[in-house]
Amino acid sequence: MCARDNDPVRLPVARKSSRARTPTEIRTLARSHTRTAIKVLVGVMRSDDATPAARVSAANAILDRGWGKAAQTMENGEDGVLQLIHRIERIIVHPIQSDGEDAGASD
């Protein structure tokens, strides 16, 4: 008999399946690191060794999470954002029916 005949039989190792995580699982995992992430951001913000850009970026991230992002102003030029919004609203909210009348028009 060979030495190999007495060796135990090794079964293939089952590898952990790498299934895609759902957005909810990812969100939960990310939120579990919130305290550490904030501490890191505060550490960068307070660090004299960090570049000014890194310190400002960390400070902005902390403020955004604590107070929300600052409101953005919209310009109202000739082909500005408000005209686009009104056009989208007319198309979605008040679409023209197949006979050419507005959906909201009354007889």
C-alpha positions in Angstrom: 0.0 0.0 0.0 1.2 3.5 -0.8 1.4 6.3 1.8 -1.2 8.1 -0.2 -3.8 5.4 0.3 -3.7 6.1 4.1 -4.0 9.9 3.7 -7.4 11.3 4.7 -9.6 12.3 1.9 -9.8 16.1 1.6 -13.0 17.5 0.4 -13.0 20.8 -1.6 -13.4 23.8 0.6 -16.7 25.5 0.1 -16.1 29.1 -0.7 -18.3 31.8 0.7 -20.6 32.9 -2.1 -20.2 36.5 -3.0 -23.7 37.6 -3.5 -24.5 41.2 -4.3 -25.7 43.2 -1.3 -28.9 45.1 -1.4 -28.9 48.9 -1.1 -30.5 48.5 2.3 -27.7 46.2 3.5 -25.1 48.6 2.2 -26.8 51.6 3.8 -27.0 49.7 7.1 -23.3 48.7 6.9 -22.2 52.3 6.1 -24.3 53.7 8.9 -22.7 51.3 11.4 -19.4 53.2 10.8 -20.9 56.7 11.3 -19.3 57.4 14.6 -15.8 56.3 13.4 -16.2 58.3 10.1 -17.2 61.5 12.0 -14.2 61.0 14.3 -11.9 60.7 11.3 -13.4 63.8 9.7 -12.9 65.8 12.9 -9.4 64.5 13.2 -8.6 65.6 9.6 -10.3 69.0 10.2 -8.2 69.6 13.4 -4.9 68.2 12.0 -2.1 70.7 11.5 -0.4 68.2 9.2 -3.4 68.0 6.8 -3.6 70.3 3.8 -5.9 73.2 4.0 -8.0 71.7 1.2 -8.4 68.4 3.2 -9.3 70.3 6.4 -12.0 72.4 4.5 -13.3 69.3 2.8 -13.6 67.5 6.2 -15.3 70.5 7.8 -17.8 70.7 4.9 -18.6 67.0 5.2 -19.2 67.4 8.9 -21.5 70.4 8.4 -23.4 68.8 5.6 -24.2 65.8 7.7 -25.1 67.8 10.7 -27.0 70.6 9.1 -27.7 69.5 5.5 -26.3 70.9 2.3 -26.6 74.6 1.7 -29.4 75.6 -0.7 -28.3 76.2 -4.2 -29.6 79.3 -6.0 -31.1 78.9 -9.5 -30.5 81.4 -12.2 -33.4 82.5 -14.4 -31.7 83.4 -17.7 -33.2 83.3 -21.2 -32.6 79.6 -21.4 -32.2 79.1 -17.7 -33.2 76.4 -15.3 -36.6 77.8 -14.4 -37.7 77.7 -18.1 -36.6 74.1 -18.2 -38.5 73.3 -15.0 -41.7 74.9 -16.4 -41.3 73.0 -19.7 -40.9 69.7 -17.8 -43.9 70.6 -15.7 -46.0 71.3 -18.8 -45.0 68.0 -20.3 -45.6 65.9 -17.2 -48.3 67.6 -15.3 -50.3 69.1 -18.2 -49.6 66.8 -21.2 -51.4 67.5 -24.4 -54.0 64.9 -25.3 -54.0 63.1 -28.6 -56.8 65.5 -30.0 -54.6 68.5 -29.3 -56.3 69.8 -26.1 -54.6 70.3 -22.8 -55.5 67.5 -20.3 -56.5 70.1 -17.7 -58.7 72.2 -20.1 -62.4 72.1 -19.4 -65.2 72.3 -21.9 
